[in-house]
Amino acid sequence: MSRIQSSIEIAKSSWQVLKADKELLLLPILSTLATLATIALFLVPIFASTDLENWEPGVGHYVTLFVMYLVLAYVTIFFNAALVSAAHERLNGGDPTVGSALRGAARRAGKILPWAIVSATVSLILRSLEERAGLIGRIVIGLVGMAWAVVTFLVLPIIVVEGLGVSAAVKKSAEMFRRTWGENLAAQVGLGFVGFLASLPGVALLFLGVTNGMLVLIAVGVLWLAGVAIVMATLSGIFQTALYHYAADGTVPGAYYNEQSFAEAFRSRREARRYR
C-alpha cells in the first residue's frame, strides 16, 4: 500500500467517525456564526461612529483591530478544541454530543487562551513580514509558516487531552513530529486531495452560473463549497485527534482506524528504504 493510498484510507476512517457523530458538523457552523458575531461586535461601533469618507485610523483603531484578531483566533481554536474533545471521546468508546464537546473545550479554556495568543501573534508577524518582503522573501516566509503549522499540528490535542501549557505542548508536538512523522506529510496531503476533489462540483456550478448568469447555480455552488468546507474542517479535527493518539501511544483507540495505514503513512524515509 502506497503512502497516498494509506492517507486516503485514513481519510475514509475519519469519515466513519464523522458518520457516527454527524452532529459534530454543527461545531464548524457555530464557529462561523461566532466569528461573524465577533466581527460585528468590534466593527459595527467603529463604522457607526466614524465618517468613513474622512476616516484616518489612529492608535486606538489599531489596538481594537488587534484585540479583535486575538478574539477571532480564540473563537476558532475554542471550537476546534471542542471538535478534538468530541473525537477523543468517540475514539475512547464514548458518544459525544455538541454539549459534551463544548464542555470539553471549556475545561481547557485557560490553556487554550495562551495558545490562541501565540498562534495569532505568530501568524500576524509572518503576514506582516510577507507583505514587506520581495518574491524570494515571501517564499521563505511562506515555508517558515508551513513549518510552524506542521510542527505545532498536535499542540491543540495535547492541550485538550493532557492539559499541558503552551510551552510544553509545543515542545511535545515537535518531538512527536520528529519521532512519528519524520519528513512525510502524505496523510495531510491525502486529506487535502479528498477536499479538492469534493470541491470540484461546486466550482463547476459556480463557473456555469457566472458564465450563464444563472443565480440558482451560483447559490447551489456556494452552498456546495460551504458544505465541503464544513465537512473537511470536521474531518481535519478528527484526523488530528487520531494522529495525536498514534503519535503518543503508537496506536489509535477504537475500531475506526487501520493502524497499518498510519504506520505506512508516517514511517520515516529511513524505514521506507528498508522495504525497497
C-alpha positions in Angstrom: 0.0 0.0 0.0 1.5 3.4 -1.0 1.6 6.3 1.3 -1.0 8.2 -0.6 -3.3 5.2 -0.6 -2.8 4.9 3.1 -3.6 8.6 3.6 -6.9 8.1 1.7 -7.7 5.1 3.9 -7.1 7.4 6.9 -9.5 10.0 5.4 -12.1 7.2 4.9 -11.7 6.1 8.5 -12.1 9.7 9.7 -15.3 9.8 7.6 -16.6 6.7 9.5 -16.0 8.5 12.8 -18.0 11.5 11.5 -20.8 9.3 10.3 -21.1 8.0 13.9 -21.4 11.6 15.2 -23.0 13.7 12.4 -23.9 16.4 15.0 -20.2 17.4 15.1 -20.8 19.2 11.8 -22.5 21.8 13.9 -19.3 22.9 15.5 -17.7 24.5 12.4 -21.1 26.2 11.8 -21.2 27.5 15.3 -17.6 28.6 14.9 -18.5 30.6 11.8 -21.5 32.2 13.5 -19.4 33.1 16.5 -16.8 34.6 14.2 -19.3 36.7 12.3 -20.8 37.9 15.7 -17.3 38.9 16.9 -16.5 40.8 13.8 -19.8 42.7 14.1 -19.3 43.4 17.8 -16.0 45.1 17.0 -16.5 46.7 13.6 -20.1 48.0 13.8 -19.4 50.5 16.6 -16.3 51.8 14.7 -18.3 52.2 11.4 -21.3 53.7 13.2 -19.2 56.4 14.9 -16.8 57.2 12.1 -17.0 59.4 9.0 -15.7 56.8 6.5 -15.0 59.3 3.8 -12.5 61.2 6.0 -11.5 58.3 8.2 -7.9 58.2 9.3 -7.2 55.2 11.6 -5.5 56.0 14.8 -3.7 54.0 17.5 -7.0 53.2 19.2 -8.3 51.6 16.0 -5.2 49.5 15.5 -5.4 48.3 19.1 -9.1 47.4 18.6 -8.4 45.5 15.4 -5.5 43.6 17.1 -7.8 42.7 20.0 -10.4 41.6 17.5 -7.8 39.4 15.8 -6.9 37.7 19.1 -10.6 37.1 19.9 -11.2 35.7 16.5 -8.2 33.3 16.9 -9.6 32.3 20.3 -13.1 31.6 18.9 -11.6 29.4 16.1 -9.3 27.5 18.4 -12.0 27.0 21.1 -14.4 25.3 18.6 -11.5 23.3 17.2 -10.7 22.2 20.7 -14.4 21.2 21.1 -14.1 19.0 18.0 -10.9 17.4 19.3 -12.6 16.7 22.6 -15.5 15.1 20.9 -13.3 13.0 18.6 -11.3 11.9 21.6 -14.5 10.9 23.4 -15.7 8.9 20.4 -12.4 7.1 19.9 -12.4 6.0 23.5 -15.8 4.5 23.3 -18.0 7.4 24.3 -20.9 9.0 22.5 -20.1 12.7 22.2 -22.7 15.5 21.7 -22.3 19.2 20.8 -22.8 19.9 24.5 -20.1 17.5 25.7 -17.7 18.8 23.1 -18.2 22.4 24.2 -17.8 21.4 27.8 -14.6 19.6 27.0 -13.2 22.7 25.4 -14.4 24.9 28.3 -12.5 22.7 30.7 -9.3 23.8 28.9 -10.4 27.4 28.3 -7.5 28.8 30.4 -5.0 26.6 28.5 -6.5 27.5 25.1 -6.2 31.3 25.6 -2.3 31.4 25.7 -2.2 29.2 22.6 -4.6 31.5 20.8 -2.4 34.5 21.6 0.8 32.7 20.5 -0.8 31.3 17.3 -2.4 34.7 16.4 0.8 36.6 17.1 3.0 34.3 15.0 0.5 34.4 12.2 0.3 38.2 12.3 4.1 38.6 12.4 4.6 36.3 9.4 1.9 38.0 7.4 3.3 41.4 8.2 6.8 40.3 7.1 5.4 38.7 4.0 3.8 41.9 2.9 7.1 43.8 3.2 9.3 41.1 1.5 10.1 40.5 -2.1 9.3 37.4 -4.1 12.1 35.3 -2.6 11.4 36.6 0.9 7.7 35.7 0.5 8.6 32.2 -0.5 11.0 31.8 2.5 8.4 33.3 4.9 5.7 31.0 3.4 8.0 28.0 4.1 8.6 29.2 7.6 4.8 29.4 8.1 4.3 25.9 6.8 7.0 24.5 9.0 5.4 26.2 12.1 1.9 24.8 11.2 3.3 21.3 10.7 5.4 21.3 13.9 2.6 22.6 16.0 -0.1 20.5 14.4 -0.6 18.4 17.5 -0.5 21.2 20.0 -4.3 21.5 20.4 -4.9 17.8 21.0 -2.1 17.8 23.5 -3.6 20.7 25.4 -7.2 19.3 25.2 -6.3 15.7 26.2 -3.3 16.2 28.5 -3.9 19.7 29.8 -0.4 20.8 29.2 0.6 24.5 28.9 1.6 26.1 25.6 5.4 25.8 26.0 5.2 22.1 27.0 2.6 21.4 24.3 4.7 23.0 21.5 7.8 21.1 22.6 5.9 17.8 22.8 4.3 18.4 19.4 7.7 19.0 17.8 9.0 15.8 19.5 6.1 13.8 18.1 6.6 15.2 14.7 10.3 14.2 14.6 9.6 10.8 16.1 6.5 9.7 14.3 6.2 11.7 11.1 9.7 12.4 10.1 9.5 14.3 6.8 6.4 12.6 5.5 3.2 14.7 5.2 1.4 12.3 2.9 -1.6 11.9 5.2 -2.3 15.6 5.3 -1.8 15.8 1.5 -4.2 12.9 1.1 -6.9 14.6 3.2 -6.4 17.8 1.3 -6.7 15.9 -2.0 -10.0 14.5 -0.9 -11.2 18.0 -0.1 -10.0 19.3 -3.5 -11.9 16.5 -5.4 -15.1 17.2 -3.3 -14.9 20.9 -4.2 -14.8 20.4 -7.9 -18.6 20.1 -8.5 -19.1 23.3 -6.5 -16.5 25.1 -8.6 -18.1 23.8 -11.8 -21.6 25.0 -10.7 -20.2 28.4 -9.8 -18.4 28.7 -13.2 -21.6 27.7 -15.1 -23.7 30.0 -13.0 -21.4 33.0 -13.5 -20.8 32.5 -17.2 -24.6 32.0 -17.9 -25.9 34.5 -15.4 -27.9 31.8 -13.5 -28.2 32.8 -9.9 -29.6 29.4 -8.9 -26.4 27.6 -10.0 -24.3 30.2 -8.2 -26.3 29.7 -5.0 -26.1 25.9 -5.2 -22.3 26.2 -5.9 -21.7 28.4 -2.9 -23.8 26.1 -0.7 -21.9 23.1 -2.0 -18.5 24.7 -1.3 -19.7 25.8 2.2 -20.8 22.2 2.9 -17.4 20.8 1.7 -15.6 23.3 3.9 -17.7 22.3 7.0 -17.1 18.6 6.4 -13.4 18.9 5.7 -12.9 21.1 8.8 -14.6 18.4 10.9 -12.6 15.6 9.3 -9.4 17.5 9.9 -10.2 17.8 13.6 -11.0 14.0 13.8 -7.8 13.1 11.9 -5.8 15.5 14.1 -7.0 13.7 17.2 -6.4 10.2 15.8 -2.9 11.2 14.8 -2.2 12.5 18.3 -3.1 9.1 19.7 -0.9 7.3 17.2 2.0 9.6 17.9 1.6 9.4 21.7 0.9 5.7 22.1 1.7 4.0 18.7 -2.0 3.0 18.5 -5.4 4.6 17.8 -8.2 3.6 20.2 -11.4 2.3 18.9 -12.1 0.2 15.8 -12.3 3.0 13.2 -8.6 3.2 12.1 -6.4 0.6 10.5 -3.0 1.1 12.3 -1.2 -0.3 9.3 -2.3 2.7 7.3 -0.9 5.0 10.0 2.4 3.1 10.1 2.7 3.3 6.3 1.7 6.9 6.1 4.0 8.2 8.8 7.1 6.0 8.6 10.4 7.8 8.1 12.4 7.8 4.9 15.0 5.6 6.5 12.3 3.0 7.4 10.8 3.3 3.9 14.2 2.4 2.3 14.2 -0.9 4.2 11.2 -2.0 2.1 12.7 -1.1 -1.3 
